[in-house]
Amino acid sequence: MLRDSIKAAQISAMKAGEKQRLAAIRLILAKVKDRDIELRTAETAPDDDALVIDVLQKMVKQRRESIQLFEQGGRPEKAAEEQAELEVIEGFLPAQLSEEETKVAIEAIKAEVGATGMKDMGKVIAQLKARHGSELDMGKASGWVKAALA
């Protein structure tokens, strides 16, 4: 399970004295715990790995936005801190599909659902997320879907 590998990484970072990595891993575990607490009242809980991957993807998105804002604001030292955290977080995510692999998947789904125009974009994105959600950045993928249907 992904949660167990994150906890194991926390222990190894403690033993190795990797303070920056340890801080990032603790942030991950805190966010996962927050999500667990949110879902206590939910009637159906998602698969544990799916939950952790969702949390990690949101953290990656936040870090990328922060890096961009810090660079625009002339704060390279803060951008470097966020980049270090981003690298730790991405280390726990499954391997991401390349742009070419994503476009092939989009074309396959487009043909499968019979998508012909922009009105079918929701169907294609829903299938793409269901099949490859943990393996790709949906922000970029939605742009590619839009281009494929245009």
C-alpha positions, -999 to +999 in steps of 0.1 A: +000+000+000+011+035-008+004+047+027+028+021+042+056+031+018+052+067+028+054+058+065+085+036+057+101+066+039+094+087+070+113+063+092+142+060+068+144+098+064+145+101+102+173+076+105+192+092+077+188+127+092+172+141+060+154+170+076+140+186+044+127+152+031+113+143+065+094+176+066+079+170+032+069+135+041+053+147+074+033+172+053+021+144+031+010+122+061-008+152+077-027+159+045-037+122+042-048+122+078-069+153+072-085+136+043-092+105+064-109+127+090-130+144+062-142+110+050-152+096+084-188+108+078-189+097+041-210+067+034-185+051+009-148+056+013-125+053-018-098+028-021-069+037+002-043+040-026-068+061-046-073+084-017-036+088-011-029+094-048-056+120-049-041+139-020-006+137-035-019+150-069-035+180-051-003+187-033+017+185-065-007+210-081-004+234-051+034+232-052+036+239-089+013+270-085+034+282-055+067+278-074+053+298-103+041+326-079+073+327-060+094+329-092+071+357-104+075+375-071+112+373-071+115+348-042+138+321-057+147+307-023+110+299-015+106+285-050+135+262-044+120+250-011+087+243-029+106+225-057+123+202-031+089+193-016+075+187-050+102+162-059+096+143-027+058+142-033+062+132-069+084+103-058+054+086-042+031+090-073+029+063-099+048+068-131+031+095-152+021+089-188+041+109-214+024+134-236+024+110-265+010+081-244-017+104-231-027+115-266-029+079-278-052+071-248-073+101-256-077+090-293-087+055-282-113+067-257-126+093-283-131+064-308-146+041-282-173+066-270-179+080-305-168+116-296-172+139-325-170+174-310-167+196-280-201+184-267-185+150-260-156+165-240-171+155-207-175+119-217-139+116-229-125+133-198-146+111-175-133+079-191-097+093-192-099+101-155-114+067-147-088+047-165-056+069-161-064+094-134-035+085-112-011+084-141-015+119-156-020+155-149-056+161-157-050+199-162-027+192-191-048+163-203-080+184-206-062+207-229-051+178-251-087+165-251-100+199-261-074+200-290-083+165-301-120+173-303-117+207-319 
